[in-house]
């Protein structure tokens, strides 16, 4: 069983930055991929970024809408994943969720993930 807790959300002006963190506890495994999803009011949940380090090299993937602005990373322990968000836009406003799966391959499909955090609100004002 893995527990995920997100933090770092808040309100920021357009063009500003926020850094989200996802702390994992419990029976974590190196054979795990982690993803960030977001859901805006009235819209479906969508993938933002994902990362895996169960390969010979760390692999990251990003949604086209955030490429060049967001960066996903992990700390040296592997138990915390971050999402650095720069040049934020009002359309980035959403609840952001951290998710993990018992599989080393990244995925854009939310049903592939086994564990979810409670979410953290990100609001970008104009």
Secondary structure, DSSP 8 states (H G I E B T S, - for coil): -EEEEEE--EEEETT--EEEEEEEEES--SS-EEEEEEE-TTS--EEEEEEE-SSSS-EEEE-TTTTTTEEEEE-TTSSEEEEEE-S--GGG-EEEEEEEESSSS--S-GGG--EE---EEEEEE-
